[in-house]
């Protein structure tokens, strides 16, 4: 396996191992475990744009990133 740093725009990630967004799977604890086990980049669960627009509480829980290392962009929806 060829592991190397990955650059996306002006962000450099420590490696090219990515944990894909998976509905019903990639909640906060799963993403933290993925990072602890070497994933260079993790994604929140897939969420409905309509639910984000209306501030749905269940969707907020799906996209929670508290305690995760950055860069984190999903919190921009809740400002």
C-alpha angles and dihedrals in degrees: 000000000000110000118184139150115281126214122203111179107309094339121094118199121204094240144357097252108117129188105214123225108262122181111238093010115061100067122146098276092048092050092049091051089048091053092047089054096052109276109152094202133018131185134213119244117281110269137190114259088215091055090049091049092052094042096241110195095220090052091050088056091051091053097042111136102174111146096014123125117247161283088082122168106165093081088068087080094064101051 
